[in-house]
Amino acid sequence: MMDCLHPTAPDDEELLRFALDGEALSVEASRHLEECFTCRQRLASYKRTHTSLVSRLYRSQCPDSTRLSLYCADLLPLDERLSLAQHVQDCPLCVAEAQDARQFLMQMDRDLLPSPSFSLDGLHATVRRIFASLVKQQAQLVVRSDAHESTWPRQYKAEAVDLSLHLSHTRSREHMLLGRLTSTNASEDVEALEGVPAELYTGPWSVTVNSDKPEAAPLLRTCADDMGNIVFKPVPAGEYVMLIQHPGCEVVIEGLTIEQT
């Protein structure tokens, strides 16, 4: 491909920005491009190369729709879930697709619920909802209305479940919520908590013992590892409610307020 030596001809960098980013050329370069066959050929070549690269490389590192759906349904092995979770957090395209998949799965769950003519008492009896209490350093329990504390770390207790929450930051200074699940039940070791789903919802929203989950999809979703650790990142400043699907019960942690720093 020949280069154009005319003094008003756009250079390669200008043509690339024009072809790939739509950045406007100068008036002289635009006028020259309209009249110069050589420069139009250069521009067409850059566009063909860009189209070819996009067709081959676009979302080449993204999981296919089947794996992403299995991830949203928590049906993948732990190592795959952790790997996909990191990718989804960094990929805006997969974030949007995951949100659509989760909304679809939630709609399926609602469609599979018994019709109103059936009683839901048995359904709520199978999974108990319990509220975690914030434990102060003096080992005093606080009531739910006092749970909006600004200090970190925090220790919560819900019957035999203990949860330690820490607020940290990523390298890019985004908030990161770190949790550690343990059980005071002597018959339950920490490995039994592996894979326990945990969800973070924007709050506050009305939560009662018998209420359903909010219709909105969780902001973030993760699972406990083999040591009972859970990680949510990045978490914007705001107020949140955390739901942990502990075997046999659903643990609710309210009043998680993260302030802007």
matplotlib code that plots the C-alpha trace (Angstrom):
import matplotlib.pyplot as plt

x = [0.0, 1.5, 1.9, 0.6, 3.2, 0.9, 1.5, -2.2, -2.6, -3.4, -0.7, -1.2, -2.0, -4.7, -6.2, -6.3, -8.0, -10.5, -11.2, -11.3, -12.5, -14.4, -12.1, -12.6, -9.9, -8.8, -10.6, -7.6, -7.2, -10.9, -10.9, -7.7, -9.3, -12.3, -10.0, -7.2, -7.7, -4.5, -5.6, -9.0, -7.4, -5.3, -8.4, -10.3, -7.4, -7.4, -11.1, -10.9, -8.1, -10.1, -13.2, -11.2, -9.6, -12.9, -14.6, -11.8, -11.0, -14.3, -15.1, -12.6, -11.8, -15.4, -17.2, -19.9, -23.5, -24.0, -21.1, -22.2, -25.8, -24.4, -22.3, -25.3, -27.2, -24.3, -24.0, -20.2, -17.4, -15.9, -12.6, -14.6, -17.0, -14.0, -12.4, -15.6, -16.4, -13.1, -13.8, -17.4, -16.3, -13.8, -15.9, -18.8, -20.3, -20.4, -21.8, -24.8, -25.3, -25.0, -27.7, -30.0, -29.4, -30.0, -33.3, -34.3, -33.5, -35.4, -38.4, -38.2, -38.1, -41.2, -43.0, -42.3, -43.7, -47.1, -50.1, -51.9, -54.5, -51.7, -50.4, -46.8, -46.5, -44.7, -42.4, -41.3, -41.0, -38.3, -36.0, -35.9, -34.9, -32.9, -31.4, -27.8, -27.1, -24.1, -21.8, -20.1, -16.5, -17.9, -19.7, -23.1, -25.7, -27.5, -31.0, -31.7, -32.5, -29.0, -27.3, -26.2, -22.6, -19.9, -16.9, -15.1, -14.4, -17.7, -18.7, -22.2, -24.0, -27.0, -27.7, -24.7, -23.4, -20.7, -19.7, -16.7, -16.9, -13.9, -13.9, -10.8, -9.8, -8.6, -5.5, -7.7, -9.0, -12.4, -14.2, -13.9, -16.1, -14.4, -16.2, -15.3, -18.0, -17.6, -20.0, -20.2, -21.9, -19.3, -20.7, -20.2, -16.6, -15.6, -15.5, -19.2, -19.6, -17.8, -20.0, -22.6, -24.1, -23.9, -25.7, -25.3, -28.4, -28.7, -30.8, -32.6, -35.5, -38.3, -37.2, -39.3, -39.2, -41.7, -41.0, -39.6, -36.4, -36.5, -37.4, -34.2, -31.2, -28.4, -25.7, -23.0, -23.1, -20.3, -19.8, -17.8, -14.5, -13.2, -12.2, -15.5, -14.2, -16.5, -15.4, -17.5, -15.8, -16.0, -18.7, -19.8, -20.6, -24.1, -26.3, -26.7, -28.3, -26.5, -28.2, -26.3, -27.9, -26.6, -27.8, -31.3, -31.6, -31.2, -29.1, -29.9, -27.3, -28.9, -27.5, -24.2, -23.4, -20.2, -19.3, -17.6, -13.9]
y = [0.0, 3.3, 6.3, 9.7, 12.4, 15.3, 17.8, 17.8, 14.1, 12.5, 10.4, 6.8, 7.7, 10.2, 7.7, 4.9, 7.2, 8.2, 4.6, 3.0, 5.7, 8.0, 10.9, 13.8, 14.7, 18.3, 20.3, 20.1, 16.3, 15.7, 17.7, 15.8, 12.4, 13.2, 13.9, 11.4, 7.8, 6.6, 7.9, 6.4, 3.0, 3.4, 4.1, 1.2, -1.1, 0.0, -0.6, -4.1, -5.0, -3.7, -5.7, -8.9, -8.5, -7.8, -10.8, -13.1, -11.6, -10.0, -11.6, -14.4, -14.5, -14.5, -17.7, -19.0, -18.3, -21.9, -21.6, -18.1, -19.4, -22.3, -19.8, -17.6, -20.7, -21.7, -25.0, -24.9, -26.4, -24.0, -23.3, -22.5, -20.2, -18.3, -17.9, -16.8, -14.4, -12.6, -12.3, -11.1, -8.4, -7.1, -7.5, -5.0, -7.2, -10.3, -8.2, -7.2, -10.8, -12.2, -9.7, -10.8, -14.5, -14.0, -12.1, -15.0, -17.6, -15.6, -15.4, -19.2, -19.7, -17.5, -19.4, -22.7, -21.6, -23.1, -21.3, -19.0, -21.7, -23.7, -22.8, -21.5, -22.5, -25.7, -23.8, -21.4, -24.1, -25.9, -22.9, -20.7, -17.1, -15.8, -12.3, -11.9, -9.8, -7.4, -8.4, -5.4, -5.6, -5.9, -9.0, -7.3, -8.0, -5.1, -5.0, -4.8, -1.1, -0.4, -2.5, 0.5, 0.8, 2.6, 0.9, -2.1, -5.0, -6.4, -9.6, -11.1, -14.0, -15.9, -19.0, -21.3, -19.2, -16.6, -14.1, -11.8, -8.9, -6.7, -3.7, -3.4, -1.9, -3.3, -2.0, 0.5, 1.8, 0.3, -1.1, -4.9, -6.7, -9.7, -12.3, -15.4, -17.9, -20.3, -22.5, -23.0, -26.4, -29.0, -31.5, -29.1, -28.4, -25.5, -27.6, -28.1, -24.4, -24.7, -23.5, -21.8, -19.0, -15.4, -12.5, -8.7, -6.6, -2.8, -1.7, -1.1, -3.3, -4.7, -8.1, -10.2, -13.8, -14.9, -12.3, -13.3, -12.0, -8.7, -8.9, -7.0, -9.2, -9.1, -6.5, -9.2, -12.9, -15.2, -18.6, -19.5, -21.3, -24.4, -22.2, -20.3, -17.1, -14.9, -11.9, -9.2, -6.7, -4.0, -2.7, 1.0, 3.2, 2.7, 0.6, -3.2, -6.4, -9.7, -13.0, -16.2, -19.5, -21.6, -25.2, -25.3, -21.6, -18.2, -15.8, -12.0, -9.3, -5.9, -2.3, -2.8, 0.8, 1.6, 5.3, 7.1, 7.6]
z = [0.0, -1.1, 1.2, 0.2, 0.3, 0.0, 2.9, 4.0, 3.9, 7.4, 8.9, 9.9, 13.5, 12.5, 10.1, 12.7, 15.3, 12.6, 11.5, 15.0, 17.3, 15.0, 16.0, 13.5, 11.1, 10.5, 7.8, 5.5, 6.1, 5.5, 2.3, 1.1, 1.9, -0.3, -3.2, -2.7, -3.9, -2.1, 1.3, 0.8, 0.1, 3.3, 5.3, 3.8, 4.6, 8.3, 8.5, 7.0, 9.4, 12.4, 11.3, 10.9, 14.3, 16.0, 14.4, 15.7, 19.1, 20.3, 23.7, 23.0, 26.7, 27.8, 28.8, 26.5, 27.4, 28.8, 31.3, 32.3, 33.0, 35.1, 37.0, 37.7, 38.9, 41.2, 39.3, 38.5, 40.7, 43.1, 41.2, 38.0, 40.0, 41.5, 38.1, 36.4, 39.3, 38.7, 35.0, 35.4, 37.8, 35.2, 32.1, 31.6, 28.8, 31.0, 33.9, 31.8, 30.5, 34.0, 35.3, 32.5, 33.3, 37.0, 36.3, 34.0, 36.7, 39.3, 37.0, 36.5, 40.3, 40.7, 38.0, 39.8, 43.1, 44.1, 42.9, 45.4, 46.1, 48.0, 51.4, 51.6, 55.2, 54.3, 52.0, 54.7, 57.2, 55.2, 55.2, 58.3, 58.1, 61.0, 61.6, 62.6, 65.6, 65.7, 68.6, 70.2, 71.6, 75.1, 74.0, 74.3, 71.7, 70.0, 68.8, 65.1, 65.2, 66.5, 63.8, 61.7, 62.9, 60.9, 62.6, 61.1, 61.5, 62.7, 64.3, 63.8, 65.4, 64.2, 66.4, 65.6, 62.8, 63.4, 60.7, 60.9, 58.3, 57.3, 55.0, 52.8, 49.5, 46.1, 44.4, 42.6, 45.9, 45.5, 48.6, 49.2, 51.8, 53.3, 55.4, 57.4, 58.3, 61.2, 63.2, 67.0, 66.3, 67.3, 64.7, 61.8, 60.6, 58.4, 55.2, 55.5, 54.7, 51.4, 48.5, 50.7, 48.5, 49.7, 48.1, 48.6, 47.9, 47.8, 50.8, 52.9, 51.9, 54.0, 55.4, 57.6, 58.7, 56.0, 53.3, 49.9, 48.5, 46.7, 43.0, 42.1, 41.3, 43.9, 43.3, 43.9, 44.5, 45.7, 47.6, 50.6, 49.9, 51.8, 54.7, 55.0, 53.4, 51.3, 49.2, 47.6, 45.3, 44.1, 46.5, 45.9, 48.9, 50.1, 52.4, 51.9, 53.1, 52.9, 52.6, 53.3, 52.4, 55.3, 55.2, 56.7, 57.2, 55.6, 57.5, 57.0, 57.9, 57.7, 58.0, 56.2, 55.5, 53.5, 53.5, 50.7, 51.3]

ax = plt.figure().add_subplot(projection="3d")
ax.plot(x, y, z, "-o")
ax.set_aspect("equal")
plt.show()
